[in-house]
């Protein structure tokens, strides 16, 4: 039990000092353009897939339509993205990046890549891949598993 308590303390410390810091480290380039990292990732998706629909982004990111809609409001307000009615179904909106949005995405992407390159040069590709593989497995088995269990529990209540 003492080992579990120590492991818990270490996990909390890594979260508070490392993972939260990683979030700031990753999001800083997008903040210069008044965007969260999530908004940047949505802008990147729209830039790479012109004409994509909101529901397609929600499906890809495994979030709700309303979560994407909230993020899109900022992108539209900053004039990074335009919504256009789909000619086949006027209720659906196609999303395209504006010239300003494309420019912001390119500049943020360059800064993100530069930061990532520094990280890889310090940590090494092999160790970086091992870390990312372990985090992906942790996310799939533990984090997503807990979220899925919570959804099942709500459905049963």
N, C-alpha and C positions, 0 to 999 in steps of 0.2 A: 504493500500500500504506500509506503514511503517513496518507493521508486516511481509510482504513478503520480504522486504529488509533485515530485521533482520534475518529472516529465511534463506535467501540466504547467508548472511554473516556467519551464524553459519554453514551452509552446507559446504561452502568453507573452513572454519576453520577446521571442522571435517575431510574433505578430505585431506587437507594439513598436518595436524598434526597426524591424526589417521589412515586413510586408507592407505596413503603412507607409514607410519611407519609400518603398519600391513604387507604391501608387503615386506618390508625389513626384518621384524621379521620372516616371513614365508620363505623367500628365502635364509637367511643366511646359514642354514645347507647345502643346495645344492651348494652354492658358494664355499665352501671348496673343492669341487670336480670339480671346473671349469664349473659348470652347472647353468643355470638359473632354477628357480622353474618350469617353463613350460617344460624345457628339462628333469628335474627330473620326472615330471608327465608322460611324454612320455616314459621314461625309465621304470618307474613303470608299465605302461600299457604293454610294451613289455615283461617285466619280468613275469607279471601275465598271459599274453596271448601269449606264444611263437608261432612264425609263423604268427603273425598278419601282415596284409598288411597296407601299408601307407594310402591307401584310407579309410580303416576301422578306423584308428586312427583319420583321418581328420573328418570323419562322427561323431564319438563319441564326439570329442571335438568341433564340430560345427565350424570348420575353413576350409580354403582352403588346397588343396593338397600341394601347394607351401609353405604355412606357416609351415606345418609339415616337408616338405623336408628341409627347412632351419634349423630347429631345429635338424633334424636327422644328418645333416652334422657334427655338433659338437659331437653328441654321437658316430658317426662312427670314427671321428678324434681322440677322446679320447679312442678309442678301447673298448667302452662300449656296442656297438651293431654291429652285422653283418647283411648284406643283402645277401640273397641267392635267386637265381632265382627259381620261382615256377616251379616244374617239369611239370605241366599241361599247364602252360602259361608262357613262358620264359620272357615275357615282364613285368610280375608282380614279385615283390620282397617280399619274406617273411623276417620278421625281428625277430631276436633272440638276447637275451642278452648274452654277453660273461661272463666268470667267473668274470672278473674284473667289468663288468657292474652289475652283480648280487650282488657282494660285496658292490659296491658303493650304489646301491639302498637300500640294507639292512641297511647300516650305516646311510644313510640320513634319511630313514624311522624311525629309532630308535630315531634320534635327533628331528625329526618333532613331533613324538609321545610324547617325553619328554617335549618339549615346549608346546604342546597342553594340556598335563596333568597339567602343571603349570597354564596355562590360565584357565582351568576348575576349578582347586582348588581355585583360587582367585575369579573368576566370578560366579561359580556355574553352575551346569548342566542345571537347569531350565532356568535361565536367559540367558545362552549361547544358548540354543535351541530357546528361544524366539527371541534373536538377529539374529540368523542364519535364522530362518523362515522369519523374517521381511526383512532381506537383500535379501533372495531368492525371496520373493514376489516383492520387489523393482526392482530387476534385471529382473524378468519376465515381469512385467507390464510396467516399465518405461524404463530401459536400453535396453532390447531386443526389446521392442515396438518401441523405437526411431530408433534402428538399422533397424528393419523391415520396418518402415515408410520410412527411407532413401533409402532402396533398392527399394521399390515400386515407390518412386519419381524418382529414376534414370531410372527405367524401363519405366516410363511414359514420360520421357524427350526425 
